[in-house]
Amino acid sequence: MLIRVRFAPSPTGHLHIGSVRVAIFNWLFARHHKGSFLVRIEDTDVARSKKEYVDSIIKSLEWLKLTPDEPIVYQLSR
């Protein structure tokens, strides 16, 4: 079975510790099962989503070394 997990933060603020916990658990689960860790930015709340928060979230994930296995997807573009 192919394991694919995703982390889908909303860019309405900076990444907080609860979201970091979920991202770490998903990343570890994917690595343990030789699966894929994906990131999908949930930017559908146009009024509150900001590019500065997207940038902050991505930088935080990079700092944590939680690199997605595929390009980041932006939900609004779908």
PDB file of N, CA, C and O in Angstrom, chain B, residues numbered from 101:
ATOM      1  N   MET B 101       0.839  -1.179   0.000  1.00  0.00           N
ATOM      2  CA  MET B 101       0.000   0.000   0.000  1.00  0.00           C
ATOM      3  C   MET B 101       0.885   1.244   0.000  1.00  0.00           C
ATOM      4  O   MET B 101       1.847   1.338   0.763  1.00  0.00           O
ATOM      5  N   LEU B 102       0.549   2.179  -0.855  1.00  0.00           N
ATOM      6  CA  LEU B 102       1.283   3.434  -0.956  1.00  0.00           C
ATOM      7  C   LEU B 102       0.742   4.432   0.071  1.00  0.00           C
ATOM      8  O   LEU B 102      -0.445   4.758   0.059  1.00  0.00           O
ATOM      9  N   ILE B 103       1.607   4.909   0.950  1.00  0.00           N
ATOM     10  CA  ILE B 103       1.219   5.873   1.982  1.00  0.00           C
ATOM     11  C   ILE B 103       1.511   7.279   1.477  1.00  0.00           C
ATOM     12  O   ILE B 103       2.631   7.581   1.063  1.00  0.00           O
ATOM     13  N   ARG B 104       0.495   8.136   1.513  1.00  0.00           N
ATOM     14  CA  ARG B 104       0.641   9.554   1.175  1.00  0.00           C
ATOM     15  C   ARG B 104      -0.087  10.345   2.261  1.00  0.00           C
ATOM     16  O   ARG B 104      -1.293  10.193   2.455  1.00  0.00           O
ATOM     17  N   VAL B 105       0.656  11.178   2.953  1.00  0.00           N
ATOM     18  CA  VAL B 105       0.047  12.018   3.984  1.00  0.00           C
ATOM     19  C   VAL B 105       0.255  13.467   3.599  1.00  0.00           C
ATOM     20  O   VAL B 105       1.212  13.804   2.901  1.00  0.00           O
ATOM     21  N   ARG B 106      -0.637  14.316   4.051  1.00  0.00           N
ATOM     22  CA  ARG B 106      -0.510  15.726   3.721  1.00  0.00           C
ATOM     23  C   ARG B 106      -0.639  16.572   4.971  1.00  0.00           C
ATOM     24  O   ARG B 106      -1.277  16.195   5.954  1.00  0.00           O
ATOM     25  N   PHE B 107      -0.017  17.710   4.894  1.00  0.00           N
ATOM     26  CA  PHE B 107      -0.134  18.741   5.913  1.00  0.00           C
ATOM     27  C   PHE B 107      -0.733  19.932   5.200  1.00  0.00           C
ATOM     28  O   PHE B 107      -0.192  20.396   4.197  1.00  0.00           O
ATOM     29  N   ALA B 108      -1.863  20.437   5.717  1.00  0.00           N
ATOM     30  CA  ALA B 108      -2.600  21.484   4.998  1.00  0.00           C
ATOM     31  C   ALA B 108      -2.852  22.693   5.892  1.00  0.00           C
ATOM     32  O   ALA B 108      -3.961  22.873   6.395  1.00  0.00           O
ATOM     33  N   PRO B 109      -1.822  23.525   6.093  1.00  0.00           N
ATOM     34  CA  PRO B 109      -2.012  24.710   6.928  1.00  0.00           C
ATOM     35  C   PRO B 109      -2.760  25.817   6.182  1.00  0.00           C
ATOM     36  O   PRO B 109      -2.696  25.926   4.958  1.00  0.00           O
ATOM     37  N   SER B 110      -3.460  26.620   6.950  1.00  0.00           N
ATOM     38  CA  SER B 110      -4.156  27.780   6.406  1.00  0.00           C
ATOM     39  C   SER B 110      -3.275  29.007   6.630  1.00  0.00           C
ATOM     40  O   SER B 110      -2.844  29.240   7.759  1.00  0.00           O
ATOM     41  N   PRO B 111      -2.996  29.793   5.602  1.00  0.00           N
ATOM     42  CA  PRO B 111      -2.112  30.946   5.764  1.00  0.00           C
ATOM     43  C   PRO B 111      -2.831  32.179   6.309  1.00  0.00           C
ATOM     44  O   PRO B 111      -2.760  33.266   5.735  1.00  0.00           O
ATOM     45  N   THR B 112      -3.517  31.984   7.417  1.00  0.00           N
ATOM     46  CA  THR B 112      -4.211  33.098   8.063  1.00  0.00           C
ATOM     47  C   THR B 112      -3.449  33.554   9.307  1.00  0.00           C
ATOM     48  O   THR B 112      -3.941  34.368  10.089  1.00  0.00           O
ATOM     49  N   GLY B 113      -2.255  33.021   9.473  1.00  0.00           N
ATOM     50  CA  GLY B 113      -1.395  33.365  10.597  1.00  0.00           C
ATOM     51  C   GLY B 113      -0.123  32.541  10.519  1.00  0.00           C
ATOM     52  O   GLY B 113       0.016  31.676   9.654  1.00  0.00           O
ATOM     53  N   HIS B 114       0.799  32.814  11.422  1.00  0.00           N
ATOM     54  CA  HIS B 114       2.053  32.067  11.458  1.00  0.00           C
ATOM     55  C   HIS B 114       1.777  30.644  11.931  1.00  0.00           C
ATOM     56  O   HIS B 114       0.758  30.381  12.569  1.00  0.00           O
ATOM     57  N   LEU B 115       2.680  29.740  11.618  1.00  0.00           N
ATOM     58  CA  LEU B 115       2.561  28.349  12.043  1.00  0.00           C
ATOM     59  C   LEU B 115       2.627  28.286  13.563  1.00  0.00           C
ATOM     60  O   LEU B 115       3.515  28.884  14.170  1.00  0.00           O
ATOM     61  N   HIS B 116       1.697  27.569  14.178  1.00  0.00           N
ATOM     62  CA  HIS B 116       1.713  27.460  15.637  1.00  0.00           C
ATOM     63  C   HIS B 116       2.083  26.044  16.052  1.00  0.00           C
ATOM     64  O   HIS B 116       2.134  25.144  15.213  1.00  0.00           O
ATOM     65  N   ILE B 117       2.339  25.843  17.321  1.00  0.00           N
ATOM     66  CA  ILE B 117       2.899  24.595  17.829  1.00  0.00           C
ATOM     67  C   ILE B 117       1.992  23.390  17.543  1.00  0.00           C
ATOM     68  O   ILE B 117       2.494  22.294  17.291  1.00  0.00           O
ATOM     69  N   GLY B 118       0.690  23.570  17.578  1.00  0.00           N
ATOM     70  CA  GLY B 118      -0.223  22.461  17.272  1.00  0.00           C
ATOM     71  C   GLY B 118      -0.075  21.991  15.829  1.00  0.00           C
ATOM     72  O   GLY B 118      -0.100  20.792  15.552  1.00  0.00           O
ATOM     73  N   SER B 119       0.076  22.927  14.930  1.00  0.00           N
ATOM     74  CA  SER B 119       0.276  22.576  13.524  1.00  0.00           C
ATOM     75  C   SER B 119       1.643  21.944  13.309  1.00  0.00           C
ATOM     76  O   SER B 119       1.783  21.020  12.508  1.00  0.00           O
ATOM     77  N   VAL B 120       2.646  22.436  14.017  1.00  0.00           N
ATOM     78  CA  VAL B 120       3.981  21.850  13.920  1.00  0.00           C
ATOM     79  C   VAL B 120       3.926  20.387  14.363  1.00  0.00           C
ATOM     80  O   VAL B 120       4.530  19.521  13.729  1.00  0.00           O
ATOM     81  N   ARG B 121       3.218  20.118  15.425  1.00  0.00           N
ATOM     82  CA  ARG B 121       3.075  18.741  15.927  1.00  0.00           C
ATOM     83  C   ARG B 121       2.473  17.835  14.868  1.00  0.00           C
ATOM     84  O   ARG B 121       2.978  16.738  14.628  1.00  0.00           O
ATOM     85  N   VAL B 122       1.401  18.281  14.233  1.00  0.00           N
ATOM     86  CA  VAL B 122       0.753  17.497  13.183  1.00  0.00           C
ATOM     87  C   VAL B 122       1.712  17.269  12.016  1.00  0.00           C
ATOM     88  O   VAL B 122       1.797  16.158  11.494  1.00  0.00           O
ATOM     89  N   ALA B 123       2.425  18.300  11.608  1.00  0.00           N
ATOM     90  CA  ALA B 123       3.360  18.173  10.491  1.00  0.00           C
ATOM     91  C   ALA B 123       4.462  17.160  10.820  1.00  0.00           C
ATOM     92  O   ALA B 123       4.811  16.332   9.979  1.00  0.00           O
ATOM     93  N   ILE B 124       5.002  17.221  12.022  1.00  0.00           N
ATOM     94  CA  ILE B 124       6.058  16.282  12.422  1.00  0.00           C
ATOM     95  C   ILE B 124       5.526  14.856  12.428  1.00  0.00           C
ATOM     96  O   ILE B 124       6.172  13.956  11.891  1.00  0.00           O
ATOM     97  N   PHE B 125       4.360  14.638  13.025  1.00  0.00           N
ATOM     98  CA  PHE B 125       3.789  13.288  13.067  1.00  0.00           C
ATOM     99  C   PHE B 125       3.529  12.756  11.666  1.00  0.00           C
ATOM    100  O   PHE B 125       3.821  11.594  11.381  1.00  0.00           O
ATOM    101  N   ASN B 126       2.980  13.598  10.785  1.00  0.00           N
ATOM    102  CA  ASN B 126       2.719  13.158   9.408  1.00  0.00           C
ATOM    103  C   ASN B 126       4.020  12.832   8.684  1.00  0.00           C
ATOM    104  O   ASN B 126       4.102  11.824   7.982  1.00  0.00           O
ATOM    105  N   TRP B 127       5.025  13.668   8.849  1.00  0.00           N
ATOM    106  CA  TRP B 127       6.317  13.444   8.208  1.00  0.00           C
ATOM    107  C   TRP B 127       6.938  12.138   8.700  1.00  0.00           C
ATOM    108  O   TRP B 127       7.425  11.335   7.904  1.00  0.00           O
ATOM    109  N   LEU B 128       6.918  11.933  10.016  1.00  0.00           N
ATOM    110  CA  LEU B 128       7.477  10.704  10.587  1.00  0.00           C
ATOM    111  C   LEU B 128       6.722   9.466  10.105  1.00  0.00           C
ATOM    112  O   LEU B 128       7.335   8.446   9.788  1.00  0.00           O
ATOM    113  N   PHE B 129       5.404   9.554  10.052  1.00  0.00           N
ATOM    114  CA  PHE B 129       4.583   8.436   9.592  1.00  0.00           C
ATOM    115  C   PHE B 129       4.923   8.090   8.142  1.00  0.00           C
ATOM    116  O   PHE B 129       5.075   6.919   7.794  1.00  0.00           O
ATOM    117  N   ALA B 130       5.040   9.114   7.308  1.00  0.00           N
ATOM    118  CA  ALA B 130       5.379   8.890   5.894  1.00  0.00           C
ATOM    119  C   ALA B 130       6.763   8.252   5.783  1.00  0.00           C
ATOM    120  O   ALA B 130       6.941   7.298   5.024  1.00  0.00           O
ATOM    121  N   ARG B 131       7.730   8.758   6.518  1.00  0.00           N
ATOM    122  CA  ARG B 131       9.085   8.205   6.451  1.00  0.00           C
ATOM    123  C   ARG B 131       9.123   6.759   6.947  1.00  0.00           C
ATOM    124  O   ARG B 131       9.785   5.913   6.346  1.00  0.00           O
ATOM    125  N   HIS B 132       8.423   6.479   8.026  1.00  0.00           N
ATOM    126  CA  HIS B 132       8.401   5.128   8.592  1.00  0.00           C
ATOM    127  C   HIS B 132       7.859   4.105   7.593  1.00  0.00           C
ATOM    128  O   HIS B 132       8.349   2.978   7.521  1.00  0.00           O
ATOM    129  N   HIS B 133       6.853   4.504   6.830  1.00  0.00           N
ATOM    130  CA  HIS B 133       6.201   3.604   5.876  1.00  0.00           C
ATOM    131  C   HIS B 133       6.708   3.788   4.445  1.00  0.00           C
ATOM    132  O   HIS B 133       6.094   3.295   3.499  1.00  0.00           O
ATOM    133  N   LYS B 134       7.832   4.501   4.288  1.00  0.00           N
ATOM    134  CA  LYS B 134       8.410   4.770   2.964  1.00  0.00           C
ATOM    135  C   LYS B 134       7.392   5.413   2.020  1.00  0.00           C
ATOM    136  O   LYS B 134       7.313   5.087   0.835  1.00  0.00           O
ATOM    137  N   GLY B 135       6.617   6.339   2.592  1.00  0.00           N
ATOM    138  CA  GLY B 135       5.584   7.027   1.826  1.00  0.00           C
ATOM    139  C   GLY B 135       5.982   8.456   1.489  1.00  0.00           C
ATOM    140  O   GLY B 135       7.154   8.824   1.551  1.00  0.00           O
ATOM    141  N   SER B 136       4.984   9.248   1.133  1.00  0.00           N
ATOM    142  CA  SER B 136       5.199  10.629   0.714  1.00  0.00           C
ATOM    143  C   SER B 136       4.550  11.602   1.689  1.00  0.00           C
ATOM    144  O   SER B 136       3.452  11.368   2.195  1.00  0.00           O
ATOM    145  N   PHE B 137       5.249  12.686   1.936  1.00  0.00           N
ATOM    146  CA  PHE B 137       4.746  13.785   2.769  1.00  0.00           C
ATOM    147  C   PHE B 137       4.448  14.953   1.834  1.00  0.00           C
ATOM    148  O   PHE B 137       5.343  15.434   1.140  1.00  0.00           O
ATOM    149  N   LEU B 138       3.219  15.406   1.812  1.00  0.00           N
ATOM    150  CA  LEU B 138       2.789  16.474   0.919  1.00  0.00           C
ATOM    151  C   LEU B 138       2.344  17.688   1.721  1.00  0.00           C
ATOM    152  O   LEU B 138       1.885  17.559   2.856  1.00  0.00           O
ATOM    153  N   VAL B 139       2.479  18.847   1.134  1.00  0.00           N
ATOM    154  CA  VAL B 139       2.003  20.096   1.744  1.00  0.00           C
ATOM    155  C   VAL B 139       1.023  20.742   0.780  1.00  0.00           C
ATOM    156  O   VAL B 139       1.319  20.942  -0.398  1.00  0.00           O
ATOM    157  N   ARG B 140      -0.153  21.063   1.311  1.00  0.00           N
ATOM    158  CA  ARG B 140      -1.167  21.776   0.526  1.00  0.00           C
ATOM    159  C   ARG B 140      -1.576  23.009   1.323  1.00  0.00           C
ATOM    160  O   ARG B 140      -2.106  22.888   2.427  1.00  0.00           O
ATOM    161  N   ILE B 141      -1.336  24.171   0.779  1.00  0.00           N
ATOM    162  CA  ILE B 141      -1.695  25.429   1.439  1.00  0.00           C
ATOM    163  C   ILE B 141      -3.185  25.680   1.223  1.00  0.00           C
ATOM    164  O   ILE B 141      -3.646  25.803   0.089  1.00  0.00           O
ATOM    165  N   GLU B 142      -3.921  25.753   2.313  1.00  0.00           N
ATOM    166  CA  GLU B 142      -5.371  25.972   2.265  1.00  0.00           C
ATOM    167  C   GLU B 142      -5.664  27.469   2.219  1.00  0.00           C
ATOM    168  O   GLU B 142      -6.046  28.067   3.225  1.00  0.00           O
ATOM    169  N   ASP B 143      -5.486  28.056   1.061  1.00  0.00           N
ATOM    170  CA  ASP B 143      -5.613  29.505   0.895  1.00  0.00           C
ATOM    171  C   ASP B 143      -6.983  29.933   0.378  1.00  0.00           C
ATOM    172  O   ASP B 143      -7.090  30.952  -0.304  1.00  0.00           O
ATOM    173  N   THR B 144      -8.017  29.184   0.688  1.00  0.00           N
ATOM    174  CA  THR B 144      -9.352  29.491   0.174  1.00  0.00           C
ATOM    175  C   THR B 144     -10.045  30.622   0.936  1.00  0.00           C
ATOM    176  O   THR B 144     -11.025  31.179   0.442  1.00  0.00           O
ATOM    177  N   ASP B 145      -9.562  30.970   2.118  1.00  0.00           N
ATOM    178  CA  ASP B 145     -10.103  32.109   2.861  1.00  0.00           C
ATOM    179  C   ASP B 145      -9.376  33.358   2.367  1.00  0.00           C
ATOM    180  O   ASP B 145      -8.443  33.847   3.004  1.00  0.00           O
ATOM    181  N   VAL B 146      -9.818  33.855   1.234  1.00  0.00           N
ATOM    182  CA  VAL B 146      -9.120  34.940   0.538  1.00  0.00           C
ATOM    183  C   VAL B 146      -9.013  36.196   1.407  1.00  0.00           C
ATOM    184  O   VAL B 146      -8.008  36.904   1.353  1.00  0.00           O
ATOM    185  N   ALA B 147     -10.025  36.466   2.188  1.00  0.00           N
ATOM    186  CA  ALA B 147     -10.025  37.693   3.001  1.00  0.00           C
ATOM    187  C   ALA B 147      -8.936  37.675   4.069  1.00  0.00           C
ATOM    188  O   ALA B 147      -8.375  38.722   4.393  1.00  0.00           O
ATOM    189  N   ARG B 148      -8.629  36.501   4.620  1.00  0.00           N
ATOM    190  CA  ARG B 148      -7.656  36.433   5.716  1.00  0.00           C
ATOM    191  C   ARG B 148      -6.308  35.845   5.327  1.00  0.00           C
ATOM    192  O   ARG B 148      -5.342  36.003   6.072  1.00  0.00           O
ATOM    193  N   SER B 149      -6.212  35.177   4.193  1.00  0.00           N
ATOM    194  CA  SER B 149      -4.946  34.582   3.758  1.00  0.00           C
ATOM    195  C   SER B 149      -4.002  35.673   3.274  1.00  0.00           C
ATOM    196  O   SER B 149      -4.395  36.592   2.556  1.00  0.00           O
ATOM    197  N   LYS B 150      -2.739  35.543   3.691  1.00  0.00           N
ATOM    198  CA  LYS B 150      -1.740  36.541   3.302  1.00  0.00           C
ATOM    199  C   LYS B 150      -0.459  35.838   2.854  1.00  0.00           C
ATOM    200  O   LYS B 150      -0.076  34.805   3.403  1.00  0.00           O
ATOM    201  N   LYS B 151       0.191  36.415   1.852  1.00  0.00           N
ATOM    202  CA  LYS B 151       1.437  35.863   1.335  1.00  0.00           C
ATOM    203  C   LYS B 151       2.503  35.806   2.417  1.00  0.00           C
ATOM    204  O   LYS B 151       3.302  34.870   2.450  1.00  0.00           O
ATOM    205  N   GLU B 152       2.528  36.794   3.300  1.00  0.00           N
ATOM    206  CA  GLU B 152       3.541  36.789   4.356  1.00  0.00           C
ATOM    207  C   GLU B 152       3.393  35.557   5.245  1.00  0.00           C
ATOM    208  O   GLU B 152       4.386  35.033   5.750  1.00  0.00           O
ATOM    209  N   TYR B 153       2.154  35.091   5.438  1.00  0.00           N
ATOM    210  CA  TYR B 153       1.944  33.883   6.241  1.00  0.00           C
ATOM    211  C   TYR B 153       2.331  32.631   5.469  1.00  0.00           C
ATOM    212  O   TYR B 153       2.860  31.684   6.052  1.00  0.00           O
ATOM    213  N   VAL B 154       2.075  32.615   4.177  1.00  0.00           N
ATOM    214  CA  VAL B 154       2.521  31.487   3.339  1.00  0.00           C
ATOM    215  C   VAL B 154       4.041  31.390   3.433  1.00  0.00           C
ATOM    216  O   VAL B 154       4.583  30.311   3.672  1.00  0.00           O
ATOM    217  N   ASP B 155       4.717  32.501   3.247  1.00  0.00           N
ATOM    218  CA  ASP B 155       6.181  32.523   3.319  1.00  0.00           C
ATOM    219  C   ASP B 155       6.681  32.072   4.687  1.00  0.00           C
ATOM    220  O   ASP B 155       7.652  31.321   4.784  1.00  0.00           O
ATOM    221  N   SER B 156       6.019  32.531   5.735  1.00  0.00           N
ATOM    222  CA  SER B 156       6.392  32.173   7.100  1.00  0.00           C
ATOM    223  C   SER B 156       6.215  30.667   7.336  1.00  0.00           C
ATOM    224  O   SER B 156       7.076  30.029   7.943  1.00  0.00           O
ATOM    225  N   ILE B 157       5.116  30.108   6.863  1.00  0.00           N
ATOM    226  CA  ILE B 157       4.850  28.670   7.029  1.00  0.00           C
ATOM    227  C   ILE B 157       5.908  27.852   6.297  1.00  0.00           C
ATOM    228  O   ILE B 157       6.445  26.890   6.847  1.00  0.00           O
ATOM    229  N   ILE B 158       6.203  28.232   5.066  1.00  0.00           N
ATOM    230  CA  ILE B 158       7.192  27.501   4.273  1.00  0.00           C
ATOM    231  C   ILE B 158       8.578  27.590   4.919  1.00  0.00           C
ATOM    232  O   ILE B 158       9.296  26.593   4.985  1.00  0.00           O
ATOM    233  N   LYS B 159       8.950  28.773   5.393  1.00  0.00           N
ATOM    234  CA  LYS B 159      10.243  28.938   6.066  1.00  0.00           C
ATOM    235  C   LYS B 159      10.316  28.094   7.339  1.00  0.00           C
ATOM    236  O   LYS B 159      11.352  27.502   7.642  1.00  0.00           O
ATOM    237  N   SER B 160       9.217  28.045   8.075  1.00  0.00           N
ATOM    238  CA  SER B 160       9.177  27.246   9.298  1.00  0.00           C
ATOM    239  C   SER B 160       9.354  25.760   8.985  1.00  0.00           C
ATOM    240  O   SER B 160      10.095  25.064   9.679  1.00  0.00           O
ATOM    241  N   LEU B 161       8.681  25.279   7.952  1.00  0.00           N
ATOM    242  CA  LEU B 161       8.816  23.871   7.567  1.00  0.00           C
ATOM    243  C   LEU B 161      10.250  23.577   7.113  1.00  0.00           C
ATOM    244  O   LEU B 161      10.796  22.517   7.416  1.00  0.00           O
ATOM    245  N   GLU B 162      10.850  24.515   6.389  1.00  0.00           N
ATOM    246  CA  GLU B 162      12.243  24.334   5.953  1.00  0.00           C
ATOM    247  C   GLU B 162      13.171  24.287   7.164  1.00  0.00           C
ATOM    248  O   GLU B 162      14.081  23.460   7.219  1.00  0.00           O
ATOM    249  N   TRP B 163      12.945  25.171   8.133  1.00  0.00           N
ATOM    250  CA  TRP B 163      13.770  25.215   9.337  1.00  0.00           C
ATOM    251  C   TRP B 163      13.667  23.904  10.107  1.00  0.00           C
ATOM    252  O   TRP B 163      14.647  23.430  10.682  1.00  0.00           O
ATOM    253  N   LEU B 164      12.461  23.322  10.109  1.00  0.00           N
ATOM    254  CA  LEU B 164      12.226  22.045  10.795  1.00  0.00           C
ATOM    255  C   LEU B 164      12.700  20.853   9.963  1.00  0.00           C
ATOM    256  O   LEU B 164      12.652  19.714  10.429  1.00  0.00           O
ATOM    257  N   LYS B 165      13.157  21.107   8.736  1.00  0.00           N
ATOM    258  CA  LYS B 165      13.596  20.067   7.804  1.00  0.00           C
ATOM    259  C   LYS B 165      12.452  19.122   7.417  1.00  0.00           C
ATOM    260  O   LYS B 165      12.669  17.936   7.170  1.00  0.00           O
ATOM    261  N   LEU B 166      11.240  19.662   7.368  1.00  0.00           N
ATOM    262  CA  LEU B 166      10.059  18.896   6.951  1.00  0.00           C
ATOM    263  C   LEU B 166       9.782  19.225   5.488  1.00  0.00           C
ATOM    264  O   LEU B 166       8.826  19.929   5.163  1.00  0.00           O
ATOM    265  N   THR B 167      10.623  18.708   4.630  1.00  0.00           N
ATOM    266  CA  THR B 167      10.555  19.005   3.209  1.00  0.00           C
ATOM    267  C   THR B 167       9.511  18.115   2.534  1.00  0.00           C
ATOM    268  O   THR B 167       9.552  16.894   2.684  1.00  0.00           O
ATOM    269  N   PRO B 168       8.579  18.714   1.795  1.00  0.00           N
ATOM    270  CA  PRO B 168       7.594  17.889   1.088  1.00  0.00           C
ATOM    271  C   PRO B 168       8.250  17.106  -0.047  1.00  0.00           C
ATOM    272  O   PRO B 168       9.241  17.544  -0.631  1.00  0.00           O
ATOM    273  N   ASP B 169       7.683  15.951  -0.345  1.00  0.00           N
ATOM    274  CA  ASP B 169       8.215  15.085  -1.392  1.00  0.00           C
ATOM    275  C   ASP B 169       7.731  15.464  -2.788  1.00  0.00           C
ATOM    276  O   ASP B 169       8.238  14.949  -3.785  1.00  0.00           O
ATOM    277  N   GLU B 170       6.773  16.345  -2.859  1.00  0.00           N
ATOM    278  CA  GLU B 170       6.255  16.846  -4.132  1.00  0.00           C
ATOM    279  C   GLU B 170       6.118  18.355  -4.008  1.00  0.00           C
ATOM    280  O   GLU B 170       6.130  18.878  -2.893  1.00  0.00           O
ATOM    281  N   PRO B 171       5.986  19.069  -5.121  1.00  0.00           N
ATOM    282  CA  PRO B 171       5.810  20.524  -5.027  1.00  0.00           C
ATOM    283  C   PRO B 171       4.584  20.895  -4.170  1.00  0.00           C
ATOM    284  O   PRO B 171       3.580  20.183  -4.148  1.00  0.00           O
ATOM    285  N   ILE B 172       4.702  22.017  -3.478  1.00  0.00           N
ATOM    286  CA  ILE B 172       3.595  22.507  -2.655  1.00  0.00           C
ATOM    287  C   ILE B 172       2.410  22.842  -3.554  1.00  0.00           C
ATOM    288  O   ILE B 172       2.567  23.436  -4.621  1.00  0.00           O
ATOM    289  N   VAL B 173       1.223  22.449  -3.100  1.00  0.00           N
ATOM    290  CA  VAL B 173      -0.012  22.708  -3.846  1.00  0.00           C
ATOM    291  C   VAL B 173      -0.772  23.822  -3.131  1.00  0.00           C
ATOM    292  O   VAL B 173      -0.828  23.860  -1.902  1.00  0.00           O
ATOM    293  N   TYR B 174      -1.351  24.722  -3.911  1.00  0.00           N
ATOM    294  CA  TYR B 174      -2.194  25.799  -3.357  1.00  0.00           C
ATOM    295  C   TYR B 174      -3.630  25.467  -3.700  1.00  0.00           C
ATOM    296  O   TYR B 174      -3.984  25.385  -4.876  1.00  0.00           O
ATOM    297  N   GLN B 175      -4.455  25.275  -2.698  1.00  0.00           N
ATOM    298  CA  GLN B 175      -5.824  24.820  -2.892  1.00  0.00           C
ATOM    299  C   GLN B 175      -6.630  25.767  -3.792  1.00  0.00           C
ATOM    300  O   GLN B 175      -7.443  25.308  -4.594  1.00  0.00           O
ATOM    301  N   LEU B 176      -6.420  27.046  -3.668  1.00  0.00           N
ATOM    302  CA  LEU B 176      -7.187  28.021  -4.469  1.00  0.00           C
ATOM    303  C   LEU B 176      -6.953  27.825  -5.969  1.00  0.00           C
ATOM    304  O   LEU B 176      -7.837  28.104  -6.780  1.00  0.00           O
ATOM    305  N   SER B 177      -5.774  27.351  -6.331  1.00  0.00           N
ATOM    306  CA  SER B 177      -5.481  27.156  -7.749  1.00  0.00           C
ATOM    307  C   SER B 177      -6.175  25.922  -8.330  1.00  0.00           C
ATOM    308  O   SER B 177      -6.153  25.700  -9.541  1.00  0.00           O
ATOM    309  N   ARG B 178      -6.777  25.139  -7.472  1.00  0.00           N
ATOM    310  CA  ARG B 178      -7.478  23.947  -7.948  1.00  0.00           C
ATOM    311  C   ARG B 178      -8.916  24.314  -8.169  1.00  0.00           C
ATOM    312  O   ARG B 178      -9.714  23.468  -8.573  1.00  0.00           O
TER     313      ARG B 178
END
